[in-house]
Amino acid sequence: MESPDLASPAAEPPNSAEPDRLRAALRRARLDDAERTKAVAELRGAEIARLEILRDELEPVLAEIPKDVDLFDLGLASGERPRLFIDMIGFVEMGHDRRTYRFIQDTRHGRVTIAEGERLEPMVEAVTDYIARRLIEREKALAADSTLDQAARAHLETLAKLAERGQPKAPEPAVRKSGVFARVLTFVIEILGSAALFALLGLGAYAAWKYFAALPLVKS
């Protein structure tokens, strides 16, 4: 009598069905990944297209900026998060819904959202106002630098004038020499005067001694 396990024809099919299920799961995973990749690529392409439209609208505004101002340079970076850079600290990117413009500025306290919205015209106006404010800040910085430069030059001129006042003038050495000669002459005159005075006093004393010596002695 044969064993039921050996006689059962359904013992091997489950093993042969496992690879089929795995291949089907891999096929579904690849299809899902391709769909997601396609969707992400389409969304990124849509973001880039909207940012390109904004860039085209801003180009006439940047054309009015003076040629000597190099603060602004529109540049579209198409990375994982596409961004339209206005300058080194300001840029526009799309929100999570891929339809909302977000104008962001980097500051010392972190990132600040300047404007946000789906419409193109308000975003162009916000960027234009930002450019105007940055130009005013540049003018103030240049004026401050000019004022500091003028103050530094005035200070140097004052120091130069004070130094000139402290330096001896050209005729001063002769004046100093004549002053020394006058003091030496005065000293010599004083010495000679003193010697003459002592000589006169000596002569007077000698004459007096001779006079008294010539007198006769009086006997008591």
C-alpha positions as CSV (number, residue, x, y, z in Angstrom):
1,M,0.0,0.0,0.0
2,E,1.5,3.4,-1.1
3,S,1.9,6.3,1.2
4,P,-0.5,9.3,0.7
5,D,2.4,11.8,0.6
6,L,4.1,10.0,-2.2
7,A,0.9,9.6,-4.2
8,S,-0.1,13.3,-3.8
9,P,0.7,15.3,-7.1
10,A,0.3,18.7,-5.3
11,A,3.5,18.4,-3.3
12,E,5.8,20.3,-5.8
13,P,3.7,23.0,-7.5
14,P,3.9,25.4,-4.5
15,N,7.7,25.4,-4.8
16,S,7.6,26.2,-8.5
17,A,5.0,29.0,-8.0
18,E,7.3,30.9,-5.6
19,P,9.6,32.3,-8.3
20,D,6.6,33.4,-10.4
21,R,5.2,35.4,-7.5
22,L,8.6,37.1,-6.8
23,R,9.1,37.9,-10.4
24,A,5.6,39.5,-10.5
25,A,6.3,41.5,-7.3
26,L,9.6,42.8,-8.8
27,R,7.8,43.7,-12.0
28,R,5.1,45.6,-10.1
29,A,7.8,47.4,-8.0
30,R,9.7,48.4,-11.1
31,L,6.5,49.7,-12.7
32,D,5.7,51.7,-9.5
33,D,9.2,53.2,-9.3
34,A,9.1,54.1,-13.0
35,E,5.7,55.8,-12.5
36,R,7.0,57.7,-9.4
37,T,10.2,58.7,-11.3
38,K,8.2,59.9,-14.2
39,A,5.9,61.8,-12.0
40,V,8.8,63.4,-10.1
41,A,10.5,64.3,-13.4
42,E,7.3,65.8,-14.7
43,L,6.9,67.8,-11.5
44,R,10.5,69.0,-11.6
45,G,10.0,69.9,-15.2
46,A,6.9,71.9,-14.3
47,E,8.8,73.7,-11.6
48,I,11.6,74.6,-13.9
49,A,9.1,75.8,-16.5
50,R,7.3,78.1,-14.0
51,L,10.7,79.5,-12.8
52,E,11.8,80.1,-16.4
53,I,8.6,82.1,-17.0
54,L,9.4,84.2,-13.9
55,R,12.9,84.7,-15.1
56,D,11.7,86.0,-18.5
57,E,9.4,88.5,-16.8
58,L,12.3,89.8,-14.6
59,E,14.8,90.2,-17.4
60,P,13.5,93.7,-18.4
61,V,13.7,94.8,-14.8
62,L,17.4,93.8,-14.6
63,A,18.1,95.5,-17.9
64,E,17.3,98.8,-16.2
65,I,20.0,98.3,-13.5
66,P,23.1,100.4,-14.0
67,K,26.0,98.6,-15.7
68,D,28.4,99.2,-12.8
69,V,26.1,97.4,-10.4
70,D,27.0,93.7,-10.2
71,L,24.8,92.6,-7.3
72,F,22.2,90.8,-9.3
73,D,22.5,87.9,-11.7
74,L,19.5,85.8,-12.6
75,G,20.5,82.1,-12.5
76,L,18.3,79.0,-12.6
77,A,19.7,76.1,-10.7
78,S,17.9,72.9,-11.7
79,G,18.7,70.6,-8.9
80,E,16.6,68.5,-6.6
81,R,14.9,71.8,-5.6
82,P,15.0,74.1,-8.7
83,R,15.7,77.7,-7.7
84,L,15.8,81.0,-9.5
85,F,18.6,83.1,-7.8
86,I,18.1,86.9,-7.9
87,D,21.4,87.6,-6.1
88,M,23.7,85.8,-3.6
89,I,21.2,85.9,-0.8
90,G,17.8,85.9,-2.5
91,F,16.1,83.2,-4.6
92,V,12.7,82.0,-5.7
93,E,11.6,78.3,-5.4
94,M,8.3,76.5,-5.7
95,G,6.3,75.3,-2.7
96,H,5.4,71.8,-1.9
97,D,2.3,72.0,-4.1
98,R,4.7,72.8,-7.0
99,R,2.5,75.7,-8.0
100,T,3.2,78.4,-5.3
101,Y,6.1,80.7,-5.8
102,R,8.2,81.3,-2.6
103,F,10.6,84.3,-2.6
104,I,13.2,83.6,0.2
105,Q,16.2,85.6,1.5
106,D,19.0,84.3,3.6
107,T,19.8,86.5,6.6
108,R,22.0,86.3,9.7
109,H,19.0,85.1,11.6
110,G,18.0,82.4,9.1
111,R,15.8,82.3,6.0
112,V,13.0,84.8,5.7
113,T,10.1,84.4,3.2
114,I,9.6,87.8,1.5
115,A,6.6,86.9,-0.7
116,E,4.6,83.8,-1.5
117,G,1.8,83.2,-4.0
118,E,0.6,81.4,-7.1
119,R,0.2,84.4,-9.3
120,L,3.1,85.6,-11.4
121,E,2.5,89.4,-11.4
122,P,2.7,89.8,-7.6
123,M,5.9,87.8,-7.5
124,V,7.5,90.0,-10.2
125,E,6.5,93.1,-8.2
126,A,8.0,91.6,-5.0
127,V,11.3,90.8,-6.7
128,T,11.3,94.3,-8.3
129,D,10.8,96.0,-4.9
130,Y,13.6,93.8,-3.5
131,I,16.0,94.9,-6.2
132,A,15.1,98.6,-5.5
133,R,15.7,98.2,-1.8
134,R,19.1,96.5,-2.4
135,L,20.1,99.4,-4.7
136,I,19.2,101.9,-2.0
137,E,21.3,99.9,0.6
138,R,24.2,99.9,-1.9
139,E,23.9,103.7,-2.3
140,K,23.9,104.2,1.5
141,A,26.9,101.9,1.9
142,L,28.8,103.9,-0.7
143,A,27.9,107.2,0.9
144,A,29.0,105.9,4.3
145,D,32.3,104.8,2.8
146,S,32.8,108.2,1.1
147,T,32.0,110.0,4.4
148,L,34.5,107.8,6.3
149,D,37.1,108.5,3.6
150,Q,36.6,112.2,3.8
151,A,36.8,112.1,7.6
152,A,40.1,110.1,7.4
153,R,41.6,112.6,4.9
154,A,40.6,115.5,7.1
155,H,42.1,113.9,10.1
156,L,45.4,113.3,8.2
157,E,45.4,116.9,7.0
158,T,44.9,118.1,10.6
159,L,47.8,116.0,11.8
160,A,50.0,117.3,9.0
161,K,49.2,120.9,10.0
162,L,49.9,120.2,13.6
163,A,53.2,118.6,12.7
164,E,54.2,121.6,10.5
165,R,53.5,123.9,13.4
166,G,55.6,121.9,15.8
167,Q,58.6,121.9,13.4
168,P,61.2,124.8,13.6
169,K,61.1,127.3,10.8
170,A,64.0,128.1,8.5
171,P,65.3,131.3,10.3
172,E,65.0,129.8,13.8
173,P,68.5,128.3,13.9
174,A,70.0,131.8,13.3
175,V,67.8,133.2,16.0
176,R,68.9,130.5,18.4
177,K,72.6,131.1,17.5
178,S,72.3,134.8,18.0
179,G,70.5,134.2,21.3
180,V,73.4,132.0,22.5
181,F,76.0,134.6,21.4
182,A,74.1,137.3,23.3
183,R,74.0,135.3,26.4
184,V,77.8,134.5,26.2
185,L,78.5,138.2,25.5
186,T,76.4,139.2,28.5
187,F,78.2,136.8,30.7
188,V,81.6,138.1,29.6
189,I,80.5,141.7,30.2
190,E,79.3,140.8,33.6
191,I,82.7,139.1,34.4
192,L,84.6,142.0,33.1
193,G,82.4,144.4,35.0
194,S,82.9,142.5,38.2
195,A,86.7,142.4,37.7
196,A,86.7,146.1,37.0
197,L,84.7,146.8,40.1
198,F,87.0,144.7,42.3
199,A,90.1,146.4,40.7
200,L,88.6,149.8,41.5
201,L,87.9,148.8,45.0
202,G,91.5,147.5,45.3
203,L,93.0,150.7,44.0
204,G,90.8,152.7,46.4
205,A,91.9,150.6,49.3
206,Y,95.6,151.0,48.3
207,A,95.3,154.8,47.9
208,A,93.7,155.1,51.3
209,W,96.5,153.0,52.8
210,K,99.1,155.1,51.2
211,Y,97.4,158.3,52.4
212,F,97.2,157.2,56.0
213,A,100.7,155.8,55.9
214,A,102.1,159.2,54.8
215,L,100.5,161.1,57.8
216,P,103.0,161.9,60.6
217,L,102.6,160.0,63.8
218,V,101.2,162.1,66.7
219,K,103.1,161.6,70.0
220,S,101.3,161.8,73.2
